Amino acid sequence: MPPKQTDMPLGFAGAAHERGGTRSDRAATSSPSARVERAILARLLRLLGSPAVRVRLWDGAEISVSAAEPVGSITIGCRASLYRLLAMQDVAFGDEYSAGGLRIDGNLVEVLSELYTNRPMGLSDSVLFAGTYRLMTRRPRLNTLSGSKANIHHHYDLGNEFYRLWLDREMQYTCAYYPQPDLTIEQAQQAKLDHVCRKLCLKPGDRVVEAGCGWGSLARHMAVHYGARVRAYNISHEQVRFASERAAREGLSDRVEYIEDDYRNIDGDYDAFVSVGMLEHVGRQNYRALGGVVDRCLRSDGRALIHSIGRNQPRPMSAWIEKRIFPGAYPPTLREMMEITEPYDFSVLDVENLRLHYARTLEQWLARYERSAEQVRAMFDDNFVRAWRLYLAGSVAAFLAGSLQLFQVVFARGRDNSVPWTRTHLYRDALPAEGPRADVDDARRGTENGSG
């Protein structure tokens, strides 16, 4: 688990007073307005499921509605911060924490997990002033051709040096895979690459197209270890530059091509289509178009895999994350993901939920991020350091609480009878890291003995 969160500076003068405080403090807490504020906060906590979290106000007042021992406390630094929280809860919570107007004492992940776990199903992001919230917030930004580029630039073009501080050596910014729970992030990310390639039943000579390639690790892995030829599309200039330069250094330019372009412009004919961590940025209104791209480019016996953050029930991304971190993001349900496959008569072959794998991935990212916090502060500022700490810790909490899922969906043409009959090919012992993976040829060809 990440380190205990106790060192956050406040954006207001002084820390919260002890219960009772000075005479002037006691007078402030007994005023009619103070009593109303405490009553509203108590009501809010009950609407949130009475989490075991203590709320402290700037005047020393404390509010807790749970009989359980609090896992931590939230200190609100001033009255203005309180009213921003009441009016714009999701956005204001993140903004106030980032600015230092709100402090969380205790383990940040545990406090956020407690809030997420107890939250009643279907509760809107603003439970007190929903009308004000709807008026003051925007819908998620659209993922048009131009909008998608701006949205991706906002998040992924922060600079490769920033991400290099806390990602693995291959710069993988998606869920890792932990066949053993004690793997390092480096080992688990490599295991994820193999897990994806085996699901696609790759064999030497296969042509693969990747939509949204990040810093290019999966494309390089497919070429080096599975003998594939890969075209990878991405609209992040920084990532494409990094991936292309690395492929050239490693002598892979003849097998891996990185293209700075939108997935909607993919052309060609391929044995496999893969997208890892891009669907969150596509927007539900574009799922049919994405399915059309797969239908257009996938051969009759081809395989497709989409790996995406998701939900159990339809719900927008956190308004704060959508506004400050991931513009245009939307995590779909499995039913919504079928809008990609059903119109084109694709058969779903395999669905796997790696929710707890992503929680573990994020825990390791957060630990690395904390160790690099001073370097991040030098690159940006205190507000940025706190915002990304909240984003990473909140994501750990969301996966642990089941608010978010991680789906891998494999599909193929409806009449393809060459599909593996079992999952045996997914769980064979890993082979040496050099040269093509010969075992996948059996998985691709062989269904005669029922071994997959």
C-alpha positions in Angstrom: 0.0 0.0 0.0 1.1 3.6 -0.6 2.7 5.5 2.3 0.6 7.2 4.9 -0.6 10.6 3.7 0.3 13.1 6.4 2.6 15.6 4.8 0.2 17.6 2.7 0.6 21.4 3.2 -2.6 23.4 3.6 -3.5 26.3 1.5 -4.8 28.2 4.5 -3.1 29.5 7.6 -2.6 26.9 10.3 -3.9 23.4 10.8 -7.2 22.4 12.3 -7.6 23.3 16.0 -8.2 20.5 18.5 -11.8 20.0 19.6 -12.8 22.9 21.8 -10.1 25.4 20.7 -10.0 29.0 22.0 -13.0 31.0 23.3 -13.4 32.6 19.8 -13.3 29.2 18.2 -16.0 27.9 20.5 -18.1 31.0 19.7 -17.7 30.4 16.0 -18.7 26.8 16.2 -21.9 27.7 18.1 -23.1 30.3 15.7 -26.3 29.5 13.7 -24.4 29.4 10.4 -21.9 27.0 11.9 -24.6 24.7 13.1 -26.3 24.7 9.7 -22.9 23.9 8.0 -22.3 21.0 10.4 -25.9 19.7 9.8 -25.4 19.8 6.0 -22.1 18.0 6.2 -23.6 15.3 8.5 -26.5 14.9 5.9 -24.0 14.6 3.1 -22.0 12.0 4.9 -25.2 9.9 5.5 -26.1 10.2 1.8 -22.6 9.0 1.0 -23.3 5.8 3.0 -22.0 7.0 6.4 -18.3 6.2 5.7 -15.9 5.8 8.6 -14.2 9.1 7.8 -14.0 12.2 10.1 -14.5 15.7 8.7 -12.8 18.6 10.4 -13.6 22.2 9.8 -11.3 25.2 10.0 -12.8 26.3 13.3 -12.1 23.0 15.0 -15.5 21.4 14.6 -15.6 17.7 13.8 -18.3 15.7 12.1 -18.5 11.9 11.9 -21.7 9.9 11.4 -20.3 6.4 11.5 -20.1 4.2 14.6 -16.9 2.7 13.3 -13.4 4.0 14.1 -12.5 6.6 11.4 -9.9 5.4 8.9 -8.7 9.0 8.4 -9.9 12.5 8.4 -10.7 15.3 5.8 -9.9 18.8 7.0 -11.6 21.7 5.1 -9.5 24.8 5.4 -12.0 27.6 5.1 -15.7 28.4 4.6 -15.2 29.2 0.9 -13.8 25.8 0.4 -16.7 24.2 2.1 -19.3 25.9 -0.1 -17.3 25.0 -3.2 -17.4 21.4 -2.1 -21.2 21.5 -1.4 -21.9 23.0 -4.8 -19.4 21.1 -7.0 -18.5 18.1 -4.9 -16.6 15.9 -7.4 -14.7 18.7 -9.2 -14.2 20.9 -6.1 -12.9 18.0 -4.0 -10.1 17.4 -6.5 -9.4 21.1 -7.0 -9.4 21.9 -3.3 -7.1 19.0 -2.5 -4.8 20.0 -5.4 -4.7 23.6 -4.2 -4.1 22.7 -0.6 -7.5 24.0 0.7 -8.4 20.4 1.7 -6.2 18.0 3.6 -6.5 14.2 4.0 -4.8 12.7 7.1 -4.3 9.0 7.2 -3.7 6.6 4.3 -5.0 8.4 1.2 -6.0 5.2 -0.6 -7.8 3.8 2.5 -9.8 7.1 3.0 -10.8 7.2 -0.6 -11.7 3.5 -0.7 -13.9 4.0 2.4 -15.7 6.8 0.5 -16.1 4.8 -2.7 -17.1 1.5 -1.0 -19.9 3.0 1.1 -21.3 5.2 -1.7 -24.9 4.0 -2.5 -25.2 2.6 -6.0 -26.5 5.1 -8.6 -25.8 8.1 -6.4 -25.1 11.2 -8.6 -21.8 13.1 -8.3 -23.6 15.9 -6.5 -26.2 14.8 -3.9 -27.1 18.1 -2.4 -27.2 20.7 -5.2 -27.8 18.6 -8.4 -29.4 21.5 -10.3 -26.4 23.8 -9.6 -24.0 21.0 -10.5 -25.7 20.4 -13.9 -25.6 24.1 -14.7 -22.0 24.6 -13.7 -20.4 21.5 -15.3 -19.9 20.5 -18.9 -20.5 17.2 -20.6 -17.3 15.2 -21.4 -15.5 16.7 -24.3 -16.2 15.0 -27.6 -13.7 12.7 -29.3 -14.0 14.1 -32.8 -11.0 14.0 -35.0 -9.8 17.3 -33.8 -11.2 16.9 -30.3 -9.5 13.6 -29.7 -6.1 15.1 -30.6 -6.6 17.9 -28.1 -7.8 15.5 -25.4 -4.8 13.2 -25.8 -2.4 16.1 -25.9 -3.7 17.3 -22.6 -2.7 14.0 -20.8 0.0 12.2 -22.8 2.1 15.0 -24.0 3.1 16.2 -20.5 6.6 15.1 -21.3 8.2 11.7 -21.6 10.5 12.5 -18.7 7.5 12.8 -16.3 6.2 9.4 -17.1 9.6 7.8 -17.1 9.9 8.7 -13.4 7.3 6.2 -12.3 6.4 3.8 -15.1 8.3 0.6 -15.9 11.3 0.5 -18.3 9.1 0.0 -21.3 6.9 3.0 -20.4 3.7 1.0 -20.2 0.8 3.0 -18.9 -1.9 0.3 -18.8 -2.9 -2.5 -16.5 -0.1 -5.0 -15.8 -0.8 -8.7 -15.3 0.2 -10.6 -12.1 0.1 -14.4 -12.5 2.0 -14.3 -9.2 1.0 -11.4 -6.9 4.6 -10.6 -5.8 5.9 -9.7 -9.3 7.6 -6.4 -9.8 6.0 -3.9 -12.1 8.6 -4.7 -14.7 7.8 -8.4 -14.6 4.0 -7.9 -14.5 4.1 -5.5 -17.5 6.0 -8.1 -19.5 3.5 -10.7 -18.4 0.7 -8.5 -19.7 2.4 -8.2 -23.1 2.6 -12.0 -23.4 -1.0 -12.4 -22.1 -2.3 -10.1 -24.9 -0.2 -11.8 -27.6 -1.3 -15.3 -26.5 -4.9 -14.2 -26.6 -4.4 -13.0 -30.2 -2.7 -16.4 -31.0 0.1 -14.5 -32.8 2.5 -16.5 -35.0 5.6 -15.4 -37.0 4.6 -13.4 -40.1 1.3 -12.1 -38.8 0.4 -8.6 -39.7 -0.9 -6.7 -36.7 -2.5 -3.2 -36.5 -2.6 -1.5 -33.1 -4.9 1.4 -32.3 -3.4 3.7 -29.6 0.1 2.3 -29.0 1.3 4.4 -26.1 5.1 4.5 -26.1 5.2 1.5 -28.4 6.1 -1.4 -26.1 3.4 -3.8 -27.3 4.3 -3.4 -30.9 8.0 -4.0 -30.2 7.2 -7.0 -28.1 5.0 -8.6 -30.8 7.8 -8.1 -33.4 10.7 -9.3 -31.3 9.1 -12.2 -29.4 6.3 -13.3 -31.8 7.7 -12.5 -35.2 4.9 -10.2 -36.2 4.9 -7.1 -38.4 3.1 -4.2 -36.7 1.6 -0.9 -37.7 0.7 1.2 -34.6 -1.5 4.3 -34.7 -1.3 7.0 -32.1 -2.2 10.7 -32.0 0.2 11.7 -29.2 3.2 13.3 -30.9 5.4 12.8 -27.9 4.7 9.1 -27.7 5.1 8.4 -31.5 8.4 10.3 -31.5 9.7 8.2 -28.5 8.4 4.9 -30.0 9.9 5.6 -33.5 13.3 6.6 -32.1 13.5 3.5 -29.9 12.4 1.2 -32.7 15.1 2.7 -34.9 17.8 2.3 -32.2 16.8 -1.4 -31.8 16.8 -2.2 -35.5 13.1 -2.8 -35.6 12.0 -0.1 -38.2 11.5 -2.8 -40.8 9.1 -4.7 -38.6 7.4 -1.9 -36.6 5.9 1.3 -38.0 4.5 4.0 -35.7 2.0 6.3 -37.4 0.9 9.6 -35.9 -2.7 9.4 -37.0 -6.2 8.7 -35.7 -7.5 5.1 -35.4 -10.4 6.1 -37.8 -7.8 6.4 -40.6 -6.4 2.9 -40.3 -6.1 1.1 -43.6 -4.7 -2.2 -44.8 -5.4 -5.9 -44.2 -4.4 -7.6 -41.0 -4.3 -10.9 -39.1 -4.9 -9.2 -35.7 -6.3 -5.9 -34.4 -5.4 -4.8 -30.9 -6.2 -1.8 -28.7 -4.9 -1.6 -25.2 -6.0 1.4 -23.1 -7.5 3.4 -25.9 -11.2 2.7 -25.8 -11.6 4.9 -22.7 -10.7 7.8 -25.1 -12.9 6.8 -28.0 -16.3 8.0 -26.6 -19.4 5.8 -26.8 -20.8 7.7 -29.8 -17.8 6.3 -31.8 -18.0 2.6 -30.9 -19.8 1.7 -34.1 -17.2 3.5 -36.1 -14.4 1.7 -34.2 -16.1 -1.6 -35.0 -16.3 -0.6 -38.6 -12.5 0.0 -38.6 -12.0 -3.6 -37.2 -14.4 -5.0 -39.8 -12.7 -3.2 -42.6 -9.1 -4.2 -41.8 -9.4 -7.7 -40.2 -8.9 -10.8 -42.3 -11.5 -13.6 -42.3 -9.5 -15.7 -39.8 -8.2 -12.7 -37.8 -8.4 -12.0 -34.1 -9.2 -8.7 -32.3 -8.6 -7.7 -28.6 -9.7 -4.6 -26.8 -8.4 -3.9 -23.3 -10.3 -1.1 -21.5 -11.2 0.4 -18.1 -14.9 -0.2 -17.7 -17.8 -0.2 -15.3 -20.6 -2.5 -14.1 -23.2 0.1 -14.8 -23.2 3.1 -17.1 -21.8 6.1 -15.4 -19.6 9.0 -16.6 -16.0 9.4 -15.6 -15.4 11.4 -12.4 -16.1 15.0 -13.4 -12.8 16.2 -11.9 -10.7 13.5 -13.7 -12.5 14.3 -17.0 -11.9 18.1 -16.5 -8.3 18.1 -15.1 -6.7 14.8 -16.0 -8.4 12.8 -18.8 -10.6 15.0 -21.0 -13.0 13.1 -23.1 -12.6 9.9 -21.0 -15.5 7.4 -20.6 -15.2 3.9 -19.2 -17.9 1.6 -20.8 -19.8 -1.3 -19.5 -19.5 -4.7 -21.2 -22.9 -4.2 -22.8 -21.8 -0.9 -24.2 -18.6 -2.5 -25.6 -20.8 -4.8 -27.6 -21.7 -1.8 -29.7 -18.3 -2.5 -31.3 -18.9 -6.1 -32.1 -22.7 -6.7 -32.6 -23.3 -4.6 -35.7 -20.6 -6.5 -37.6 -21.5 -10.0 -36.4 -18.2 -10.5 -34.5 -18.2 -13.4 -32.0 -16.9 -12.7 -28.6 -14.4 -15.5 -27.7 -13.1 -14.5 -24.3 -13.9 -11.9 -21.6 -11.6 -11.4 -18.7 -11.8 -8.9 -15.8 -8.4 -7.8 -14.5 -9.8 -5.3 -11.9 -7.5 -6.3 -9.1 -4.5 -6.5 -11.4 -5.1 -2.8 -12.1 -5.3 -2.0 -8.5 -2.0 -3.6 -7.9 -0.5 -1.9 -10.9 -1.6 1.5 -9.6 -0.3 0.8 -6.1 3.2 0.2 -7.6 2.9 3.3 -9.8 1.8 5.4 -6.8 4.7 4.2 -4.7 7.1 5.1 -7.5 5.4 8.5 -8.0 5.8 9.3 -4.3 9.5 8.5 -4.5 9.8 11.0 -7.4 7.5 13.7 -6.0 10.3 16.2 -5.6 11.4 15.8 -9.2 7.8 16.2 -10.3 7.5 19.3 -8.3 10.6 20.7 -10.0 9.0 20.0 -13.4 5.6 21.4 -12.5 4.4 22.8 -9.1 2.8 21.7 -5.8 -0.7 21.8 -7.3 0.3 19.3 -10.0 2.0 17.0 -7.5 -1.1 16.8 -5.4 -3.5 16.5 -8.3 -1.6 13.4 -9.7 -1.2 11.9 -6.3 -5.0 12.2 -5.9 -5.6 10.8 -9.4 -3.4 7.7 -8.8 -4.6 7.1 -5.2 -8.2 7.6 -6.2 -7.8 5.1 -9.1 -6.4 2.5 -6.7 -9.4 3.0 -4.5 -11.8 2.9 -7.4 -10.5 -0.5 -8.6 -10.4 -1.9 -5.0 -14.0 -0.7 -4.4 -15.3 -2.1 -7.7 -16.2 1.3 -9.0 -14.0 0.6 -12.0 -13.3 -2.6 -13.8 -10.7 -3.7 -16.4 -12.0 -5.7 -19.3 -10.1 -7.6 -22.0 -12.5 -8.7 -24.8 -11.3 -11.0 -27.6 -13.4 -11.4 -30.7 -13.3 -12.8 -34.2 -15.4 -13.3 -37.3 -18.6 -15.1 -36.5 -17.9 -18.0 -38.9 -14.2 -18.5 -38.0 -14.0 -22.2 -36.8 -10.2 -22.1 -36.2 -10.5 -20.5 -32.8 -8.9 -22.3 -29.8 -11.2 -24.6 -28.0 -9.7 -24.0 -24.5 -7.6 -21.4 -22.7 -4.6 -23.7 -22.4 -2.4 -21.5 -24.7 -2.8 -18.6 -22.2 -1.2 -20.3 -19.3 1.8 -22.2 -20.6 5.1 -21.4 -18.9 6.8 -18.4 -20.3 9.5 -19.0 -22.9 13.0 -17.4 -23.1 12.7 -13.7 -24.0 14.6 -13.9 -27.2 13.3 -15.0 -30.6 9.7 -15.8 -31.8 7.4 -17.7 -29.5 7.0 -21.0 -31.3 4.3 -22.3 -29.0 1.7 -19.8 -30.2 1.7 -21.5 -33.6 0.0 -24.5 -32.0 -2.6 -22.3 -30.5 -3.3 -20.6 -33.8 -3.5 -23.8 -35.9 -4.5 -26.5 -33.5 -8.0 -27.3 -32.5 -7.9 -31.0 -33.5 -6.9 -32.3 -30.1 -9.0 -29.8 -28.2 -6.0 -28.3 -26.4 -6.4 -24.8 -27.9 
